[in-house]
Amino acid sequence: MTMDDKILLGFIAVLPALVVGFVAFYFLTSFMKNEERRRRFLTVRESQGKTLPTRMASYERMTLFLERIKPNNLVVRTLAGSMTKLQYEQTLISAIDQEFEHNIAQQIYVSEECWNIIRAAKNTTIQQIRQVAMSSKIQNGEDLRQAIVNELMDKRAPSAAALSYLRSEVKDLF
């Protein structure tokens, strides 16, 4: 028996062990990956069960915020009385800012895109109020209130688009 024959016989003897070792390694790594995925899935499912009520409450609060900053709803709640145009404008903007600041912590429960849309709705509403207030025809707070109702009644409120997005995000939770 030559040296080449001995090496070939040794290789043939070791080959089944290498194949068994490779198969065992493959199945073991597959099993470990599946176990990790299963544990991660169970953890996510468990945490969703605990956080879903909090997230739903956050979506409800953001819905209420968006409804409250609609120009028509805002002017119904905020009477002009004997305020000047500037005072009433500042009162409306302050009311929107206070509502927003009151709900600012809700951003951790909604997606970043949703939060950006809500912020944009807030800023656009403020911008619309300022644009209406620029009119030289408006003399006092009551005139501004009436102008906001008249000019923005037919337009779709910025918060309406944000509400639509909010609803779609809630649907995706289920």
PAZAPA-4460 file (N, C-alpha, C; in steps of 0.05 Angstrom, whole numbers, plus 32768, in hexadecimal, padded with zeros to 4 digits):
% residues 174
    n_x    n_y    n_z   ca_x   ca_y   ca_z    c_x    c_y    c_z   seq   type   mol
   8011   7FE9   8000   8000   8000   8000   8012   8019   8000     1      M     A
   800B   8029   7FED   801C   8041   7FEB   8011   8057   7FFD     2      T     A
   8021   806C   7FFF   801A   8082   8010   8001   8090   8006     3      M     A
   7FFE   8091   7FEB   7FE6   809D   7FDF   7FCD   808D   7FE6     4      D     A
   7FD0   8072   7FE7   7FB9   8061   7FEE   7FB1   8065   800B     5      D     A
   7FC5   8068   801C   7FC0   806C   8039   7FB1   8087   803D     6      K     A
   7FBA   809B   802F   7FAD   80B5   8032   7F90   80B4   8027     7      I     A
   7F8C   80A6   8011   7F71   80A3   8006   7F5F   8093   8019     8      L     A
   7F69   807E   8025   7F5A   806E   8038   7F53   807F   8051     9      L     A
   7F66   808F   805A   7F62   80A1   8071   7F4C   80B5   806B    10      G     A
   7F4E   80C0   8053   7F3A   80D4   804B   7F1F   80C7   8048    11      F     A
   7F1D   80AF   803E   7F03   80A1   803B   7EF8   809B   8057    12      I     A
   7F09   8094   806A   7F00   808E   8085   7EF6   80A8   8093    13      A     A
   7F02   80BE   808E   7EFB   80D8   809B   7EE4   80E6   808D    14      V     A
   7EDF   80E0   8074   7ECA   80ED   8064   7EAF   80EB   8071    15      L     A
   7EA6   80D3   807A   7E8B   80D2   8087   7E89   80E3   80A0    16      P     A
   7E9F   80E4   80AF   7E9F   80F5   80C7   7E9D   8112   80C0    17      A     A
   7EAA   811B   80AB   7EA8   8137   80A2   7E8C   813D   8098    18      L     A
   7E80   812B   8089   7E65   8130   807F   7E51   8132   8097    19      V     A
   7E53   811F   80AA   7E42   8120   80C2   7E47   8139   80D2    20      V     A
   7E5F   8141   80D5   7E66   815A   80E3   7E5A   8172   80D5    21      G     A
   7E5C   8174   80BB   7E51   818A   80AC   7E33   818B   80AE    22      F     A
   7E26   8174   80AB   7E08   8173   80AD   7E00   817B   80C9    23      V     A
   7E0D   8171   80DE   7E07   8178   80F9   7E0A   8196   80FE    24      A     A
   7E20   81A2   80F4   7E25   81BE   80F6   7E0F   81CE   80E9    25      F     A
   7E07   81C6   80D1   7DF2   81D4   80C2   7DD8   81D3   80D1    26      Y     A
   7DD0   81BC   80DB   7DB6   81BA   80E9   7DB7   81C9   8104    27      F     A
   7DCD   81C8   8111   7DD0   81D6   812B   7DCE   81F4   8127    28      L     A
   7DDB   81FF   8112   7DDA   821C   810E   7DBE   8224   8105    29      T     A
   7DB1   8213   80F5   7D95   8219   80ED   7D82   8219   8105    30      S     A
   7D86   8205   8116   7D76   8203   812E   7D7A   821C   8140    31      F     A
   7D93   8224   8143   7D98   823C   8154   7D8C   8255   8149    32      M     A
   7D8D   8258   812E   7D81   8270   8122   7D63   8270   8125    33      K     A
   7D57   8259   8122   7D3A   8257   8125   7D32   825C   8142    34      N     A
   7D41   8252   8155   7D3C   8257   8171   7D3E   8275   8178    35      E     A
   7D52   8282   816C   7D55   829F   8171   7D3E   82AE   8166    36      E     A
   7D35   82A7   814D   7D1E   82B4   8141   7D05   82AF   8152    37      R     A
   7D01   8297   815C   7CEA   8291   816C   7CEA   82A1   8186    38      R     A
   7D01   82A3   8193   7D02   82B3   81AB   7CFD   82D0   81A6    39      R     A
   7D08   82DA   8190   7D04   82F6   8189   7CE6   82FC   8183    40      R     A
   7CD9   82E9   8175   7CBD   82EB   816F   7CAC   82EC   8188    41      F     A
   7CB2   82D9   819A   7CA3   82D8   81B3   7CA7   82F1   81C4    42      L     A
   7CBF   82FC   81C4   7CC4   8315   81D3   7CB5   832C   81C7    43      T     A
   7CB5   832E   81AC   7CA7   8344   819F   7C89   8341   81A4    44      V     A
   7C7F   8329   81A2   7C62   8325   81A6   7C5A   832C   81C2    45      R     A
   7C6A   8324   81D5   7C65   832A   81F1   7C66   8349   81F6    46      E     A
   7C7A   8356   81EB   7C7C   8373   81EF   7C66   8382   81E1    47      S     A
   7C5D   8378   81CA   7C47   8385   81BC   7C2E   8384   81CC    48      Q     A
   7C2A   836E   81D9   7C12   836B   81EA   7C12   837F   8201    49      G     A
   7C2A   8386   820B   7C2C   8399   8221   7C2B   83B6   8217    50      K     A
   7C37   83BB   81FF   7C39   83D6   81F5   7C22   83DF   81E3    51      T     A
   7C13   83CC   81D9   7BFD   83D3   81C7   7BE9   83E6   81D4    52      L     A
   7BE0   83E1   81EC   7BCD   83F4   81F8   7BD8   8410   81FB    53      P     A
   7BF2   8412   8201   7BFF   842C   8204   7C00   843A   81E9    54      T     A
   7C08   842A   81D4   7C09   8436   81BA   7BEE   843F   81B0    55      R     A
   7BD9   842F   81B5   7BBE   8436   81AD   7BB5   8450   81BB    56      M     A
   7BBC   8452   81D5   7BB5   846B   81E3   7BC3   8483   81D7    57      A     A
   7BDC   847E   81CE   7BEB   8494   81C1   7BDE   849C   81A6    58      S     A
   7BD5   8488   8197   7BC8   848F   817E   7BAE   849E   8183    59      Y     A
   7BA0   8496   8198   7B87   84A4   819F   7B8D   84C1   81A7    60      E     A
   7BA2   84C5   81B6   7BA9   84E1   81BE   7BB1   84F1   81A6    61      R     A
   7BC0   84E5   8194   7BC8   84F4   817C   7BB0   84FA   816A    62      M     A
   7B9D   84E8   8169   7B84   84ED   815B   7B75   8505   8167    63      T     A
   7B73   8505   8181   7B66   851B   818F   7B75   8535   818A    64      L     A
   7B90   8535   818B   7BA0   854C   8185   7B99   8557   8169    65      F     A
   7B9A   8545   8155   7B95   854E   8139   7B79   8559   8136    66      L     A
   7B65   854D   8144   7B4A   8558   8142   7B48   8573   814F    67      E     A
   7B56   8577   8165   7B55   8590   8174   7B63   85A7   8165    68      R     A
   7B76   85A1   8154   7B84   85B7   8146   7B78   85BD   812B    69      I     A
   7B63   85AF   8123   7B55   85B7   810B   7B4B   85D3   810F    70      K     A
   7B50   85E5   80FB   7B49   8601   80FF   7B2C   8605   8108    71      P     A
   7B19   85F7   80FC   7AFD   85FB   8103   7AF8   85F3   8120    72      N     A
   7B04   85DD   8129   7B00   85D4   8145   7B0F   85E7   8158    73      N     A
   7B25   85F1   814F   7B35   8603   8160   7B27   861D   8165    74      L     A
   7B1B   8629   8151   7B0E   8643   8155   7AF4   8640   8164    75      V     A
   7AE8   8629   8163   7ACF   8624   8173   7AD6   8624   8191    76      V     A
   7AED   8618   8197   7AF5   8616   81B4   7B02   8630   81BE    77      R     A
   7B0D   8640   81AC   7B1C   8658   81B3   7B0D   8671   81AA    78      T     A
   7AFF   867D   81BB   7AEF   8695   81B4   7B01   86AD   81B3    79      L     A
   7AFB   86C0   81A1   7B0B   86D7   819D   7B05   86ED   81B1    80      A     A
   7AEC   86F0   81B9   7AE5   8705   81CC   7AED   8720   81C2    81      G     A
   7AFC   872F   81D2   7B04   874A   81CA   7B22   874B   81C3    82      S     A
   7B2D   8734   81BB   7B49   8733   81B4   7B4F   8741   819A    83      M     A
   7B67   874A   8197   7B70   8755   817D   7B76   873D   816B    84      T     A
   7B79   8744   8151   7B80   872F   813E   7B99   8720   8146    85      K     A
   7BAE   872F   814E   7BC7   8723   8156   7BC4   8712   816F    86      L     A
   7BB5   871C   8182   7BB1   870C   819B   7BA3   86F2   8195    87      Q     A
   7B8E   86F3   8184   7B7F   86DB   817E   7B91   86C7   816E    88      Y     A
   7BA0   86D2   815C   7BB3   86C1   814D   7BC6   86B3   8160    89      E     A
   7BD2   86C1   8172   7BE4   86B6   8185   7BD6   86A2   8198    90      Q     A
   7BBE   86A8   819F   7BAF   8696   81B0   7BAA   867B   81A2    91      T     A
   7BA3   867C   8189   7B9E   8663   817A   7BB8   8653   8177    92      L     A
   7BCE   8661   816F   7BE7   8654   816C   7BF1   8649   8187    93      I     A
   7BED   8657   819C   7BF5   864E   81B6   7BE5   8635   81BE    94      S     A
   7BCC   8635   81B8   7BBB   861D   81BE   7BC5   8604   81AF    95      A     A
   7BCD   8608   8196   7BD8   85F2   8186   7BF2   85E8   8192    96      I     A
   7C03   85FB   8198   7C1D   85F4   81A4   7C1A   85E6   81BF    97      D     A
   7C08   85EF   81CF   7C03   85E2   81E9   7BF9   85C6   81E6    98      Q     A
   7BE6   85C2   81D3   7BDC   85A7   81CE   7BF3   8595   81C5    99      E     A
   7C04   85A0   81B4   7C1B   8590   81A9   7C2E   8589   81C0   100      F     A
   7C35   859C   81D0   7C48   8597   81E6   7C3D   8584   81FA   101      E     A
   7C22   8585   81FE   7C15   8572   8210   7C17   8555   8206   102      H     A
   7C19   8552   81EC   7C1A   8537   81E0   7C35   852F   81D5   103      N     A
   7C49   853F   81DB   7C63   853A   81CE   7C70   851F   81D5   104      I     A
   7C69   8514   81EC   7C74   84FA   81F4   7C69   84E3   81E4   105      A     A
   7C53   84E8   81D6   7C47   84D3   81C6   7C58   84CA   81AE   106      Q     A
   7C6C   84DB   81A7   7C7C   84D4   8190   7C8B   84BA   8193   107      Q     A
   7C90   84B1   81AB   7C9E   8498   81AF   7C8D   8480   81A9   108      I     A
   7C73   8484   81A6   7C61   846D   81A1   7C57   846C   8184   109      Y     A
   7C5C   8480   8175   7C54   8480   8158   7C6E   847F   8147   110      V     A
   7C6A   8478   812E   7C82   8477   811D   7C8D   8493   8118   111      S     A
   7CA6   8494   8110   7CB2   84AE   810B   7CA4   84BD   80F4   112      E     A
   7C9D   84AE   80E0   7C8F   84BA   80C9   7C74   84C6   80D2   113      E     A
   7C66   84B7   80E3   7C4C   84C1   80ED   7C50   84DA   80FE   114      C     A
   7C64   84DA   810F   7C69   84F2   811F   7C70   850A   810E   115      W     A
   7C80   8506   80F9   7C87   851B   80E7   7C6E   8526   80D8   116      N     A
   7C5B   8515   80D1   7C43   851E   80C4   7C31   852E   80D8   117      I     A
   7C30   8525   80F1   7C21   8533   8105   7C2D   854F   8109   118      I     A
   7C48   8550   810B   7C55   856A   810F   7C50   857D   80F7   119      R     A
   7C51   8571   80DF   7C4B   8581   80C7   7C2F   858B   80C7   120      A     A
   7C1C   857B   80D0   7C00   8584   80D2   7BFD   859C   80E5   121      A     A
   7C0B   859A   80FC   7C0B   85B0   810F   7C16   85C9   8103   122      K     A
   7C2E   85C7   80F7   7C3B   85DE   80EB   7C2B   85EB   80D4   123      N     A
   7C1F   85DA   80C4   7C0F   85E4   80AE   7BF6   85F2   80B8   124      T     A
   7BEA   85E8   80CD   7BD2   85F5   80D9   7BDA   8610   80E3   125      T     A
   7BF0   8612   80F1   7BF9   862C   80FB   7BFF   863F   80E3   126      I     A
   7C0B   8635   80CE   7C11   8645   80B7   7BF7   864F   80AA   127      Q     A
   7BE2   863F   80A8   7BC9   8647   809D   7BBC   865D   80AD   128      Q     A
   7BBD   865A   80C8   7BB2   866F   80D9   7BC1   868A   80D5   129      I     A
   7BDB   8688   80D3   7BEB   86A1   80CE   7BE4   86AD   80B3   130      R     A
   7BE0   869D   809F   7BDA   86A8   8084   7BBF   86B6   8084   131      Q     A
   7BAC   86AA   8091   7B91   86B7   8093   7B94   86D1   80A2   132      V     A
   7BA3   86D1   80B7   7BA6   86E9   80C8   7BB4   8700   80B9   133      A     A
   7BC2   86FB   80A4   7BD0   8710   8095   7BBE   8722   8086   134      M     A
   7BA5   871A   8082   7B93   872A   8073   7B8E   8745   8080   135      S     A
   7B8E   875A   8070   7B8A   8775   807A   7B6C   877A   8080   136      S     A
   7B5B   8769   8076   7B3E   876C   807B   7B37   8765   8098   137      K     A
   7B48   8755   80A5   7B42   874C   80C0   7B4B   8761   80D3   138      I     A
   7B39   876A   80E4   7B3E   877F   80F7   7B42   8776   8114   139      Q     A
   7B34   8761   811C   7B35   8758   8138   7B34   873A   8139   140      N     A
   7B34   8730   8152   7B34   8713   8156   7B1C   8705   814B   141      G     A
   7B05   8712   814E   7AEC   8705   8144   7AEC   8704   8126   142      E     A
   7AF7   8718   8119   7AFA   8717   80FB   7B0C   8701   80F3   143      D     A
   7B22   86FD   8102   7B35   86E8   80FB   7B28   86CD   80FF   144      L     A
   7B19   86CA   8114   7B0A   86B1   811A   7AF8   86AA   8102   145      R     A
   7AE8   86BE   80FA   7AD5   86BB   80E4   7AE4   86B5   80CA   146      Q     A
   7AFA   86C2   80C5   7B0A   86BD   80AC   7B15   86A1   80AC   147      A     A
   7B1F   8698   80C3   7B2A   867C   80C4   7B14   8668   80BD   148      I     A
   7AFC   866C   80C9   7AE6   865A   80C3   7ADF   865B   80A6   149      V     A
   7ADD   8673   809B   7AD5   8676   807F   7AEA   866B   806B   150      N     A
   7B03   8672   806F   7B18   866B   805C   7B21   864E   805E   151      E     A
   7B20   8643   8076   7B2B   8628   807A   7B15   8613   807B   152      L     A
   7AFC   861B   807A   7AE6   8608   807B   7AE6   85F6   8063   153      M     A
   7AEB   8601   804C   7AE9   85F1   8033   7B03   85E1   802E   154      D     A
   7B19   85EA   803B   7B32   85DC   8037   7B34   85C4   8049   155      K     A
   7B43   85B0   8040   7B48   8599   8050   7B5D   85A0   8065   156      R     A
   7B56   859C   807E   7B69   85A3   8094   7B82   8592   8092   157      A     A
   7B99   859E   8099   7BB2   858E   8098   7BB1   8576   80AA   158      P     A
   7BA2   8578   80BF   7BA0   8562   80D2   7B90   854B   80C7   159      S     A
   7B80   8550   80B2   7B71   853A   80A5   7B83   8526   8098   160      A     A
   7B98   852F   808B   7BAB   851D   807E   7BBB   850E   8093   161      A     A
   7BC2   851B   80A9   7BD0   850E   80BF   7BBE   84F9   80CC   162      A     A
   7BA5   84FF   80CE   7B92   84EB   80DA   7B90   84D2   80C8   163      L     A
   7B90   84D7   80AE   7B8F   84C0   809B   7BA7   84AE   809F   164      S     A
   7BBE   84BB   80A1   7BD7   84AB   80A5   7BD6   849D   80C0   165      Y     A
   7BCD   84AA   80D4   7BCB   849E   80EF   7BB9   8485   80EE   166      L     A
   7BA3   8488   80E1   7B90   8470   80DF   7B9E   8459   80D0   167      R     A
   7BAC   845F   80BB   7BB9   8449   80AC   7BCF   843C   80BD   168      S     A
   7BDD   844C   80CD   7BF1   8440   80DE   7BE4   842E   80F4   169      E     A
   7BCD   8436   80FE   7BBF   8426   8112   7BB6   840C   8105   170      V     A
   7BAC   840E   80ED   7BA3   83F5   80DF   7BBA   83E2   80DB   171      K     A
   7BD2   83EC   80D7   7BE9   83DB   80D3   7BF1   83CC   80ED   172      D     A
   7BE8   83D7   8104   7BEE   83C9   811D   7BDF   83AF   811F   173      L     A
   7BC8   83AD   8111   7BB7   8395   8113   7BBA   8387   80FA   174      F     A
***
